[in-house]
Amino acid sequence: MPPTPAPPRRFALGDFPLAGGGRIAAASLDYRVYGSLAEDHSNLVLYPSSYGAWPEDIDWVVGPILDPERWCVVLVSQFGNGRSSSPSSGDPGLAGGRWPVDHRDNVAAQRRLLEEVFAVTSPALIYGWSMGAQQAYHWAVLEPERTQRICCVCGTARTTAHNRVFLLSLRQALTADPSWDGQRFRDAPEQGLRTFALIYASWAASQPFYRRGAHHQLGYASVEAYVEESWLPAYRRHDPHDLLAMLDVWLANDVAAAAGLATGDAEADLAVALGRIRARTTVIAGRHDLYFTPEDCGAEAALISGAHFEVLESDLGHRAGNPRDAPAEQCQLRAAVDRLCGG
């Protein structure tokens, strides 16, 4: 059963300083609330958004995985997704063709939201998929004393070299469009978006997914139709400046850099950063996820004291972590959360 729709809420941050310099003028966060906050404020779950996801795309998690009878789930839109402060809503734009926001800023803004609206300094759980998992890792490294538990699904604490290739190809697809002038798009980048959707469809779903003809089972006559009718509309609905902004945040994803570690030994820095995590941690990878492979997720989990690591045996690729219509994967994720939170 889908959750009862939660009305959008907006948290005004005022002029918000960015960790890397500059600011967002009149910044705000879009968020939704599911369930009720306990009298002792002990049951708040923070659920940050993933790439390109609006709340209505991912709120299905409330119920199958995050029980609103037990938890007060706060689903927050990350900066850049078109609902919270984003290039499409004003300052800051893509100065020099890049967006100056990173996950340090998402964590700082979310911390203020929880403190000022809910009077919560330490959420019971931070649950995140994909870019949401990146934000959960940043919380645990940057706010180790505030972060009790994290569940990181199909996401890593640092963007790997292979994952960068995917992201750079997406960025190139958009900025190679004739409508891009180096600072902004003069018109809708239709050619760029079509290439963008093709790249996404080839990476997000797995080889076994296509091998079993899952796109046909979904009602599409061909892979071309699948991209045209499913993937392209999912990204065409966004302001393309926001798509670039979220790519830039993903490209910058690195908890070691966020923690100020820069010894010149990247692997040692990552180990030190993840070694700072005090939260009870569960890391879940998708067997055929091409973005965040089980090997990459497992290697990071091994650097976190006491972390539990498991794999979703699914052919959904990256979407194994967002299995809207896959009950078995949903049950596994629900069980992982229950174990992490003590039943």
C-alpha positions, 0 to 999 in steps of 0.5 A: 500500500502506498503511504498517505501522501504527505503535504510538502513543507518548506524550511527557510534557511536564510542566507546559507554559507557553503562549505566550499565558499560562497552562499545560497541566498534565501536557501530552503529545504523541501521536506515531507513527514510521515508518521508521528514524532514520539514524545521523547523525540527518539524515533526520527528517521532521516531519509535524504533524496537520491539523484533526480528523485522527487519525494513522490518518486521515493516515498513508497519506501514509507510502509514497506521498509520504514514503518510509519507506525514506528518511525517519524520519517522525514524525507528531505530533498537534497539541494539541487533536485528542483524542490530544495534550493537549486539552480532552477530556483535562483542563486547560486547558478552554475558559475563557470559551468559548475555548481558550488554545493557538496554533501557537506552543505546537505548535512549542515542544512539537514542538521538545522532542519532537524534541530529547529523544526523537530528539536532532534539533535541525533536521529535514530536512523539515516536511511539512504539509497544511492545519493541518499546513501552518500549523505548518510555516510557524510552524516556519520563521518562529519557528525559522528556523535550525532549519528546513531545508525546508518543504512547505506543502500547501493551507494558509496562514501567516495565516488570511484574512478569507474563511477566517475566515467559514468557521471562524466559521460552524462555531463558531456551528453548535456553540455555537448548539446548546442543549447549549452553556452558554457554557463547555461542552456539557452533552450531545452537540450533535447539532443543532450537529454536523449543521449543522457537517457541512453547512458542512464538506461545502459548503466542503471539496469543490468545485463541480466535485466535486459537478457531476461527481456524485462523491458518487454515484460514491462510492456515496451516493444524494444529497448529503443521504446523503453528508453524513449517512453520510460527513461527520457521522460524521467529526465526531461521533466527536470530543469537541465541545470538541476541535472548538472548540479546534482551530477557535480555533487555526486562527482564531488562525493568523498567523505575523506575530502569532506573531513579535511583529510588530504595526505596524498594517500587517498586510500589511507585518507578514506580508511581514516574517515570511515574509521571515525564512524561510531554509528551502527552501520548496515551497508547493502549492495545490489549484486548487479549494480554497475555504479556501486558494485558489491566489491566497492561497497564491501571494501568500504564496509570493511573499514567501518567498525562493526559494520554489517554488509549484505548483498541484494541478489537481484537483477535490477541493477542499481534499482535493486536498492529502490525496488518499488515493484520487487517484494523480495528485495523490499522484504530484505531491506525491511529486515535489514532495517529491523535488525539494525534498529533492534527489531 
